[in-house]
Amino acid sequence: MRRYARRETPAVATVLYAGMELGRPALVVWIDGHRSEYGRDLLDGFEAED
């Protein structure tokens, strides 16, 4: 996303648009349903799940 948007932390709308453009609909659905988690994880860092 950083390369696509050319920003360190692009706006949510930009990430949703880029996700669809890049063929990542699951990303778009998750962010749309978990906006507060997404925002918090931008600040705290994301943790991969197994």
N, CA, C and O atoms as a printed pandas DataFrame, in Angstrom:
     atom_number atom_name residue_name chain_id  residue_number  x_coord  y_coord  z_coord
0              1         N          MET        A               1    0.811   -1.179    0.000
1              2        CA          MET        A               1    0.000    0.000    0.000
2              3         C          MET        A               1    0.859    1.250    0.000
3              4         O          MET        A               1    0.529    2.237   -0.657
4              5         N          ARG        A               2    1.944    1.212    0.724
5              6        CA          ARG        A               2    2.793    2.402    0.777
6              7         C          ARG        A               2    3.311    2.761   -0.610
7              8         O          ARG        A               2    3.334    3.934   -0.985
8              9         N          ARG        A               3    3.728    1.745   -1.376
9             10        CA          ARG        A               3    4.210    2.011   -2.730
10            11         C          ARG        A               3    3.085    2.497   -3.627
11            12         O          ARG        A               3    3.281    3.409   -4.431
12            13         N          TYR        A               4    1.915    1.899   -3.497
13            14        CA          TYR        A               4    0.778    2.258   -4.341
14            15         C          TYR        A               4    0.317    3.682   -4.053
15            16         O          TYR        A               4    0.110    4.463   -4.981
16            17         N          ALA        A               5    0.158    4.020   -2.805
17            18        CA          ALA        A               5   -0.367    5.332   -2.422
18            19         C          ALA        A               5    0.726    6.394   -2.312
19            20         O          ALA        A               5    0.444    7.591   -2.269
20            21         N          ARG        A               6    1.982    5.933   -2.269
21            22        CA          ARG        A               6    3.123    6.833   -2.124
22            23         C          ARG        A               6    3.043    7.673   -0.851
23            24         O          ARG        A               6    3.430    8.841   -0.825
24            25         N          ARG        A               7    2.532    7.045    0.194
25            26        CA          ARG        A               7    2.447    7.684    1.511
26            27         C          ARG        A               7    2.734    6.640    2.573
27            28         O          ARG        A               7    2.551    5.443    2.354
28            29         N          GLU        A               8    3.180    7.104    3.708
29            30        CA          GLU        A               8    3.452    6.190    4.813
30            31         C          GLU        A               8    2.161    5.598    5.370
31            32         O          GLU        A               8    2.070    4.385    5.560
32            33         N          THR        A               9    1.181    6.427    5.628
33            34        CA          THR        A               9   -0.108    5.950    6.127
34            35         C          THR        A               9   -1.227    6.621    5.331
35            36         O          THR        A               9   -1.729    7.674    5.723
36            37         N          PRO        A              10   -1.615    6.005    4.214
37            38        CA          PRO        A              10   -2.670    6.595    3.392
38            39         C          PRO        A              10   -4.030    6.562    4.086
39            40         O          PRO        A              10   -4.253    5.771    5.002
40            41         N          ALA        A              11   -4.926    7.425    3.640
41            42        CA          ALA        A              11   -6.278    7.470    4.188
42            43         C          ALA        A              11   -6.992    6.144    3.932
43            44         O          ALA        A              11   -6.674    5.429    2.982
44            45         N          VAL        A              12   -7.947    5.830    4.781
45            46        CA          VAL        A              12   -8.684    4.571    4.660
46            47         C          VAL        A              12   -9.312    4.445    3.276
47            48         O          VAL        A              12   -9.257    3.377    2.666
48            49         N          ALA        A              13   -9.900    5.512    2.781
49            50        CA          ALA        A              13  -10.527    5.461    1.457
50            51         C          ALA        A              13   -9.510    5.101    0.378
51            52         O          ALA        A              13   -9.830    4.368   -0.558
52            53         N          THR        A              14   -8.293    5.610    0.504
53            54        CA          THR        A              14   -7.235    5.287   -0.458
54            55         C          THR        A              14   -6.859    3.822   -0.377
55            56         O          THR        A              14   -6.649    3.175   -1.403
56            57         N          VAL        A              15   -6.772    3.299    0.823
57            58        CA          VAL        A              15   -6.423    1.894    1.005
58            59         C          VAL        A              15   -7.530    0.991    0.444
59            60         O          VAL        A              15   -7.240   -0.023   -0.190
60            61         N          LEU        A              16   -8.786    1.355    0.675
61            62        CA          LEU        A              16   -9.894    0.565    0.139
62            63         C          LEU        A              16   -9.873    0.569   -1.386
63            64         O          LEU        A              16  -10.055   -0.475   -2.011
64            65         N          TYR        A              17   -9.657    1.719   -1.978
65            66        CA          TYR        A              17   -9.590    1.830   -3.432
66            67         C          TYR        A              17   -8.416    1.007   -3.973
67            68         O          TYR        A              17   -8.570    0.238   -4.922
68            69         N          ALA        A              18   -7.255    1.177   -3.362
69            70        CA          ALA        A              18   -6.066    0.453   -3.807
70            71         C          ALA        A              18   -6.257   -1.052   -3.659
71            72         O          ALA        A              18   -5.822   -1.818   -4.518
72            73         N          GLY        A              19   -6.895   -1.474   -2.592
73            74        CA          GLY        A              19   -7.145   -2.898   -2.391
74            75         C          GLY        A              19   -7.961   -3.496   -3.526
75            76         O          GLY        A              19   -7.671   -4.601   -3.985
76            77         N          MET        A              20   -8.972   -2.778   -3.977
77            78        CA          MET        A              20   -9.777   -3.260   -5.099
78            79         C          MET        A              20   -8.974   -3.230   -6.399
79            80         O          MET        A              20   -9.041   -4.166   -7.196
80            81         N          GLU        A              21   -8.226   -2.169   -6.608
81            82        CA          GLU        A              21   -7.408   -2.045   -7.824
82            83         C          GLU        A              21   -6.340   -3.143   -7.903
83            84         O          GLU        A              21   -6.011   -3.624   -8.987
84            85         N          LEU        A              22   -5.811   -3.527   -6.751
85            86        CA          LEU        A              22   -4.751   -4.538   -6.707
86            87         C          LEU        A              22   -5.295   -5.961   -6.591
87            88         O          LEU        A              22   -4.524   -6.914   -6.475
88            89         N          GLY        A              23   -6.614   -6.106   -6.621
89            90        CA          GLY        A              23   -7.210   -7.443   -6.569
90            91         C          GLY        A              23   -7.175   -8.071   -5.188
91            92         O          GLY        A              23   -6.982   -9.281   -5.061
92            93         N          ARG        A              24   -7.358   -7.268   -4.156
93            94        CA          ARG        A              24   -7.356   -7.753   -2.766
94            95         C          ARG        A              24   -8.697   -7.472   -2.101
95            96         O          ARG        A              24   -8.753   -6.707   -1.138
96            97         N          PRO        A              25   -9.782   -8.075   -2.594
97            98        CA          PRO        A              25  -11.096   -7.780   -2.023
98            99         C          PRO        A              25  -11.233   -8.193   -0.561
99           100         O          PRO        A              25  -11.988   -7.564    0.180
100          101         N          ALA        A              26  -10.530   -9.225   -0.134
101          102        CA          ALA        A              26  -10.606   -9.643    1.271
102          103         C          ALA        A              26  -10.053   -8.549    2.179
103          104         O          ALA        A              26  -10.571   -8.329    3.274
104          105         N          LEU        A              27   -9.012   -7.868    1.732
105          106        CA          LEU        A              27   -8.454   -6.747    2.490
106          107         C          LEU        A              27   -9.499   -5.650    2.636
107          108         O          LEU        A              27   -9.686   -5.104    3.723
108          109         N          VAL        A              28  -10.174   -5.330    1.545
109          110        CA          VAL        A              28  -11.189   -4.275    1.560
110          111         C          VAL        A              28  -12.325   -4.632    2.511
111          112         O          VAL        A              28  -12.773   -3.786    3.285
112          113         N          VAL        A              29  -12.788   -5.854    2.462
113          114        CA          VAL        A              29  -13.883   -6.295    3.336
114          115         C          VAL        A              29  -13.455   -6.233    4.789
115          116         O          VAL        A              29  -14.220   -5.772    5.635
116          117         N          TRP        A              30  -12.236   -6.693    5.100
117          118        CA          TRP        A              30  -11.777   -6.680    6.488
118          119         C          TRP        A              30  -11.665   -5.252    7.011
119          120         O          TRP        A              30  -12.175   -4.943    8.087
120          121         N          ILE        A              31  -11.004   -4.387    6.257
121          122        CA          ILE        A              31  -10.837   -3.004    6.720
122          123         C          ILE        A              31  -12.185   -2.334    6.889
123          124         O          ILE        A              31  -12.407   -1.636    7.879
124          125         N          ASP        A              32  -13.085   -2.532    5.944
125          126        CA          ASP        A              32  -14.398   -1.902    6.019
126          127         C          ASP        A              32  -15.160   -2.344    7.263
127          128         O          ASP        A              32  -15.919   -1.561    7.834
128          129         N          GLY        A              33  -14.967   -3.573    7.683
129          130        CA          GLY        A              33  -15.658   -4.087    8.864
130          131         C          GLY        A              33  -14.921   -3.879   10.173
131          132         O          GLY        A              33  -15.479   -4.107   11.246
132          133         N          HIS        A              34  -13.663   -3.446   10.092
133          134        CA          HIS        A              34  -12.820   -3.309   11.286
134          135         C          HIS        A              34  -12.027   -2.011   11.255
135          136         O          HIS        A              34  -10.820   -2.015   11.495
136          137         N          ARG        A              35  -12.686   -0.918   10.965
137          138        CA          ARG        A              35  -11.969    0.357   10.807
138          139         C          ARG        A              35  -11.227    0.780   12.072
139          140         O          ARG        A              35  -10.103    1.275   11.987
140          141         N          SER        A              36  -11.833    0.595   13.239
141          142        CA          SER        A              36  -11.139    1.015   14.464
142          143         C          SER        A              36   -9.910    0.146   14.722
143          144         O          SER        A              36   -8.874    0.653   15.151
144          145         N          GLU        A              37  -10.017   -1.162   14.463
145          146        CA          GLU        A              37   -8.852   -2.038   14.607
146          147         C          GLU        A              37   -7.755   -1.653   13.628
147          148         O          GLU        A              37   -6.575   -1.622   13.978
148          149         N          TYR        A              38   -8.158   -1.361   12.397
149          150        CA          TYR        A              38   -7.189   -0.969   11.373
150          151         C          TYR        A              38   -6.436    0.290   11.807
151          152         O          TYR        A              38   -5.209    0.349   11.720
152          153         N          GLY        A              39   -7.176    1.291   12.273
153          154        CA          GLY        A              39   -6.549    2.526   12.727
154          155         C          GLY        A              39   -5.607    2.306   13.896
155          156         O          GLY        A              39   -4.512    2.867   13.938
156          157         N          ARG        A              40   -6.040    1.483   14.848
157          158        CA          ARG        A              40   -5.195    1.186   16.008
158          159         C          ARG        A              40   -3.936    0.438   15.576
159          160         O          ARG        A              40   -2.840    0.719   16.061
160          161         N          ASP        A              41   -4.102   -0.515   14.663
161          162        CA          ASP        A              41   -2.955   -1.300   14.214
162          163         C          ASP        A              41   -1.979   -0.475   13.392
163          164         O          ASP        A              41   -0.785   -0.775   13.371
164          165         N          LEU        A              42   -2.469    0.572   12.708
165          166        CA          LEU        A              42   -1.544    1.471   12.016
166          167         C          LEU        A              42   -0.606    2.134   13.016
167          168         O          LEU        A              42    0.579    2.323   12.741
168          169         N          LEU        A              43   -1.141    2.479   14.166
169          170        CA          LEU        A              43   -0.331    3.143   15.187
170          171         C          LEU        A              43    0.550    2.171   15.963
171          172         O          LEU        A              43    1.714    2.461   16.241
172          173         N          ASP        A              44   -0.019    1.009   16.312
173          174        CA          ASP        A              44    0.694    0.048   17.162
174          175         C          ASP        A              44    1.482   -1.001   16.387
175          176         O          ASP        A              44    2.382   -1.636   16.936
176          177         N          GLY        A              45    1.148   -1.182   15.125
177          178        CA          GLY        A              45    1.792   -2.224   14.318
178          179         C          GLY        A              45    0.878   -3.421   14.198
179          180         O          GLY        A              45    0.141   -3.753   15.127
180          181         N          PHE        A              46    0.929   -4.053   13.071
181          182        CA          PHE        A              46    0.098   -5.232   12.812
182          183         C          PHE        A              46    0.818   -6.486   13.280
183          184         O          PHE        A              46    2.047   -6.561   13.247
184          185         N          GLU        A              47    0.048   -7.458   13.711
185          186        CA          GLU        A              47    0.610   -8.732   14.138
186          187         C          GLU        A              47    0.011   -9.818   13.282
187          188         O          GLU        A              47   -1.209   -9.929   13.169
188          189         N          ALA        A              48    0.868  -10.620   12.677
189          190        CA          ALA        A              48    0.418  -11.708   11.799
190          191         C          ALA        A              48   -0.256  -12.804   12.620
191          192         O          ALA        A              48    0.153  -13.107   13.740
192          193         N          GLU        A              49   -1.291  -13.384   12.038
193          194        CA          GLU        A              49   -1.965  -14.525   12.655
194          195         C          GLU        A              49   -1.544  -15.793   11.951
195          196         O          GLU        A              49   -1.225  -15.773   10.762
196          197         N          ASP        A              50   -1.541  -16.888   12.670
197          198        CA          ASP        A              50   -1.198  -18.186   12.063
198          199         C          ASP        A              50   -2.383  -18.765   11.341
199          200         O          ASP        A              50   -2.287  -19.851   10.769
